[in-house]
């Protein structure tokens, strides 16, 4: 019966019992895809799942779903927009609470509402501009160009505000990198292990233990962070260690943030960037402020400082999250700036301005999937798991 779970015994075509499962049916228009669907809620062992799938696939006309096929069917049936699909993909891949929240903003339609409001403003601007073309010989209301400028400014301002949050939005989606650097045997690996809560890197009293870049993926206060342990910076004739130092230095330069560990309170370290963190390592030995991977002293303060510097810092993330969104928003903003420039130019014709406004509106339509979306569908759905 539709929309009611039934406890049923599942058997092979030969009558062998597979499992006792909850079977849930959906009538047309009621399922995720809008099609008639039956779900088998079986026990989760690999043996049960394998036997159930084998029995299903033995039926004529049955095949395994392709990656993202259910979501694609929901999209093609008009039950989801392209941006809701992208938000769902981000939600499935979310590793931290902040990533989950960002995905839900996209999936919940916040981005589409912003796009629609900007598009409405552009349509109003286009109406005014087209009036100049169609009724150029008649008396038009005063202040028409000023109103057009206001509509364009509203749309462009909103777009540029989202573009300002691009860097943080993309890093929230893809993750941050934090490199731990310092001299050999300063306690980098010990600190990495303390932050990770496990023995991720080999520690030793001998300098040069870390020969290659070691990475640990972590959730730090909701931020997806990859901690990078690099080879100690020192003069050495060991060719393998030299390669490790060179690799570590390059990765550290590319990271979003660096934590410099000082070997002694007297060390004078010049950070790569002004917002990098410089702290004394093995503070339990020096009996002063700093951090100790061995005792845990200062770890909480270090994590708080990492979060503060990775976080907003007065910025806010964009509701948009993908490269294609920002690329099209950049194009729309550039086109609108040109349209505003044309409006101020007394020598310009309204036909050219109208074309610029149409071009910007088309970019917004492309983000929402109203035009030219086929080229991005394959990439989006291929990233989904089977069965979703």
C-alpha positions in Angstrom: 0.0 0.0 0.0 1.3 3.5 -0.9 3.1 5.5 1.9 2.8 2.8 4.5 5.6 0.5 5.6 4.9 -3.2 5.4 7.0 -5.9 7.0 7.6 -8.5 4.3 9.7 -11.5 3.6 12.0 -11.1 0.6 12.8 -14.3 -1.4 14.7 -15.2 -4.5 12.9 -16.3 -7.6 13.7 -19.9 -6.4 12.0 -19.3 -3.1 15.2 -18.9 -0.9 14.6 -16.4 1.9 16.8 -13.3 1.6 15.7 -11.1 4.5 12.7 -9.8 6.4 12.4 -6.2 5.4 10.3 -3.1 5.6 8.8 -2.4 2.1 7.6 1.1 1.4 5.6 2.0 -1.8 5.1 5.5 -3.3 2.4 6.2 -5.9 3.1 8.4 -8.9 3.8 12.0 -7.9 4.6 11.1 -4.3 8.2 9.9 -4.6 11.5 11.7 -4.8 11.6 11.3 -8.6 7.8 11.6 -9.1 7.6 8.1 -10.4 6.1 5.0 -8.8 8.8 3.7 -6.5 9.2 0.8 -4.1 11.9 0.9 -1.4 13.2 -2.2 0.3 14.6 -1.4 3.8 16.8 -4.4 4.4 19.3 -5.2 7.1 22.6 -3.6 6.3 25.0 -6.4 6.0 26.9 -6.7 2.7 25.6 -10.3 2.2 21.9 -9.3 2.5 22.4 -6.3 0.2 24.2 -8.3 -2.3 21.6 -11.1 -2.3 18.7 -8.5 -2.6 20.4 -6.7 -5.5 21.1 -10.0 -7.3 17.5 -11.0 -7.0 16.3 -7.6 -8.2 18.7 -7.6 -11.2 17.6 -11.1 -12.2 14.1 -9.6 -13.1 13.6 -8.8 -16.8 13.9 -5.1 -17.7 15.8 -4.3 -14.5 19.3 -2.7 -14.3 21.5 -0.9 -11.8 21.1 2.8 -11.5 23.7 5.1 -12.8 25.4 7.7 -10.6 23.0 10.4 -9.7 20.2 8.9 -11.8 17.5 9.3 -9.2 18.3 13.0 -8.7 18.5 13.5 -12.4 15.1 12.0 -12.9 13.8 14.3 -10.1 15.3 17.3 -11.9 13.9 16.3 -15.3 10.5 15.8 -13.8 10.6 19.4 -12.5 10.7 18.4 -8.9 14.1 20.0 -8.3 15.9 23.0 -9.8 19.5 22.7 -10.9 20.7 24.7 -7.9 18.8 22.5 -5.5 20.5 19.5 -7.2 23.9 21.2 -6.6 23.0 21.9 -3.0 22.0 18.3 -2.5 25.3 17.2 -3.9 27.1 19.5 -1.5 25.0 18.2 1.4 25.9 14.6 0.5 29.6 15.5 0.5 29.4 17.7 3.7 32.0 16.7 6.3 31.4 19.5 8.8 28.5 21.4 10.3 29.4 24.6 8.4 29.5 22.7 5.1 26.1 21.2 6.0 24.7 24.7 6.7 26.1 26.1 3.5 24.7 23.3 1.4 21.3 23.7 2.9 21.3 27.4 2.1 21.8 26.5 -1.6 19.4 23.6 -1.5 16.8 25.7 0.3 16.5 28.2 -2.5 18.3 31.2 -0.9 20.5 31.6 -3.9 17.6 31.3 -6.4 15.7 33.9 -4.5 18.6 36.3 -4.8 19.0 35.6 -8.5 15.3 36.1 -9.1 15.3 39.5 -7.3 18.3 40.7 -9.4 16.7 39.4 -12.6 13.5 41.3 -11.7 15.5 44.5 -11.3 17.2 43.9 -14.7 13.8 43.4 -16.3 12.6 46.7 -14.9 15.7 48.4 -16.2 15.2 46.7 -19.6 11.5 47.9 -19.7 12.7 51.5 -19.2 15.5 51.1 -21.8 13.2 49.5 -24.4 10.7 52.4 -23.9 13.4 54.8 -25.1 13.8 52.7 -28.2 10.1 52.0 -29.0 8.8 55.5 -28.1 11.7 57.7 -28.9 9.4 60.1 -30.8 7.0 60.5 -28.0 7.2 62.3 -24.7 8.5 59.9 -22.0 8.3 60.3 -18.2 11.2 62.3 -16.7 13.9 60.5 -14.7 13.7 57.4 -16.8 17.5 57.0 -17.0 17.9 57.6 -13.2 15.4 54.8 -12.4 17.2 52.5 -14.8 20.5 53.4 -13.1 18.9 52.5 -9.7 17.7 49.1 -11.0 21.1 48.3 -12.5 22.9 49.4 -9.3 20.6 47.3 -7.1 21.4 44.2 -9.2 25.1 44.9 -9.5 25.5 45.7 -5.8 23.9 42.4 -4.8 26.0 40.4 -7.2 29.2 42.1 -6.1 28.4 41.5 -2.4 28.2 37.8 -3.2 31.4 37.9 -5.1 33.1 39.5 -2.1 32.3 36.3 -0.1 33.6 34.0 -2.9 36.9 33.0 -1.3 35.4 32.0 2.1 32.5 30.2 0.4 34.8 28.1 -1.8 37.1 27.3 1.0 34.2 26.2 3.2 33.1 23.9 0.4 36.5 22.5 -0.5 38.3 22.8 2.9 41.2 24.9 4.3 44.8 23.9 4.6 46.9 24.8 7.7 50.6 24.1 7.6 52.7 23.6 10.7 56.3 24.7 10.1 59.5 25.3 12.0 63.0 24.0 12.6 63.8 20.4 12.8 62.7 18.7 16.1 60.7 21.7 17.2 57.6 19.6 17.9 55.6 19.9 14.7 54.6 16.2 14.5 53.8 16.0 18.2 51.6 19.0 17.8 49.9 17.5 14.7 49.2 14.3 16.6 47.8 16.2 19.6 45.5 18.2 17.4 44.4 15.1 15.4 43.9 13.1 18.6 45.9 10.2 17.2 49.4 9.1 16.1 49.3 10.4 12.6 53.0 11.3 12.3 56.1 9.6 13.6 57.7 11.5 16.5 61.3 11.1 17.6 64.0 12.9 19.6 66.1 12.8 16.4 66.0 15.7 14.0 64.8 15.0 10.4 62.2 12.3 11.3 59.6 13.8 9.0 60.8 13.4 5.4 57.6 14.1 3.5 54.4 16.1 3.8 51.9 14.5 6.2 48.2 15.4 5.9 45.4 14.9 8.4 41.8 15.9 7.5 39.9 17.4 10.5 36.8 19.1 11.6 37.8 22.2 13.6 34.8 24.0 15.0 32.9 23.2 11.9 35.6 24.2 9.5 36.9 21.5 7.2 40.7 21.7 7.7 43.6 19.7 6.4 46.6 19.9 8.8 49.9 19.7 7.1 53.1 18.5 8.9 56.2 19.6 7.0 59.8 18.5 7.2 61.9 20.6 9.7 63.7 23.6 8.2 67.5 23.1 8.6 70.7 22.7 6.7 71.3 19.1 5.7 73.3 17.1 3.2 70.8 14.3 3.1 69.3 14.4 -0.5 66.0 12.7 0.6 65.5 15.1 3.5 66.3 18.1 1.2 63.4 16.9 -1.1 61.1 16.7 1.9 62.1 20.2 3.1 61.5 21.7 -0.4 58.1 20.0 -0.8 57.1 21.1 2.7 58.1 24.7 2.0 56.1 24.8 -1.2 53.0 23.3 0.4 53.3 25.7 3.3 53.4 28.7 1.0 50.2 27.5 -0.8 48.3 26.8 2.5 45.5 29.2 3.8 47.3 29.6 7.1 50.7 28.7 8.6 51.5 28.0 12.3 55.1 28.8 12.9 56.6 27.0 15.9 59.5 28.8 17.7 62.2 26.6 19.1 63.0 29.2 21.9 61.5 32.4 23.2 64.4 34.3 21.6 63.7 33.2 18.0 62.7 35.9 15.6 60.4 34.5 13.0 59.0 36.6 10.1 55.7 35.0 9.0 54.9 34.4 5.3 51.7 36.5 5.7 50.6 39.0 8.4 47.7 36.8 9.6 49.9 33.7 10.1 50.3 32.4 13.7 53.6 32.4 15.5 53.8 30.6 18.8 56.4 29.1 21.1 56.6 25.3 21.0 57.3 23.0 24.0 56.1 25.8 26.3 56.0 23.2 29.2 59.8 23.1 29.0 60.2 26.9 28.8 57.4 27.5 31.4 56.0 30.4 29.4 53.1 31.1 27.1 52.9 29.0 23.9 51.8 25.5 23.0 52.8 22.0 24.0 51.8 19.0 21.9 53.1 16.8 24.7 51.0 18.1 27.6 48.2 19.8 25.7 49.0 23.2 27.2 47.8 26.0 24.9 46.1 23.7 22.4 42.6 25.1 23.1 43.9 28.7 22.6 45.7 27.7 19.4 42.6 26.0 17.9 40.5 29.2 18.8 43.1 31.3 17.0 43.1 29.1 14.0 39.3 29.3 13.8 39.4 33.1 14.2 41.9 33.6 11.4 40.3 31.1 9.0 36.9 32.5 9.8 35.0 35.5 8.6 37.4 38.2 10.0 34.6 40.7 9.2 33.8 38.8 5.9 30.8 36.6 5.2 30.6 33.7 2.9 28.5 33.7 -0.2 25.4 31.6 -0.6 26.8 30.5 -3.9 29.5 27.8 -3.7 30.6 26.6 -7.2 33.1 27.9 -9.7 30.4 28.1 -12.4 28.2 30.3 -10.2 31.0 32.8 -9.5 32.2 32.8 -13.1 28.8 33.7 -14.4 28.3 36.3 -11.6 31.6 37.9 -12.6 30.5 38.1 -16.2 27.1 39.6 -15.2 28.7 42.2 -12.9 31.2 43.2 -15.7 28.4 43.6 -18.2 26.3 45.6 -15.8 29.2 48.0 -15.1 29.4 48.5 -18.8 25.7 49.1 -19.1 25.8 51.8 -16.3 28.7 53.4 -18.1 26.7 53.5 -21.4 23.8 55.1 -19.6 26.0 58.0 -18.4 27.3 58.4 -22.0 25.1 60.9 -23.8 26.5 59.6 -27.2 25.5 56.0 -26.5 22.3 54.6 -28.0 19.7 52.7 -25.8 19.9 49.7 -28.1 23.5 48.9 -27.0 22.5 49.4 -23.3 19.5 47.1 -23.7 21.8 44.4 -25.2 24.1 44.6 -22.2 21.2 44.3 -19.8 19.9 41.2 -21.7 23.4 39.7 -21.6 23.6 40.1 -17.8 20.1 38.6 -17.3 21.1 35.7 -19.5 24.1 35.0 -17.2 21.7 34.8 -14.2 19.4 32.5 -16.1 22.3 30.2 -16.9 23.1 29.9 -13.1 19.5 28.9 -12.4 19.6 26.4 -15.3 17.0 28.1 -17.5 19.3 28.1 -20.5 22.5 26.3 -21.6 22.5 24.0 -18.7 23.0 20.7 -20.5 26.8 21.1 -20.5 27.0 21.2 -16.7 24.5 18.4 -16.0 26.9 15.6 -16.7 29.5 16.9 -14.4 27.0 17.5 -11.6 25.3 14.1 -11.6 28.5 12.1 -12.2 29.7 13.3 -8.7 26.6 11.7 -7.0 26.7 8.3 -5.5 24.8 5.3 -7.0 21.2 5.3 -5.7 21.0 9.0 -5.3 
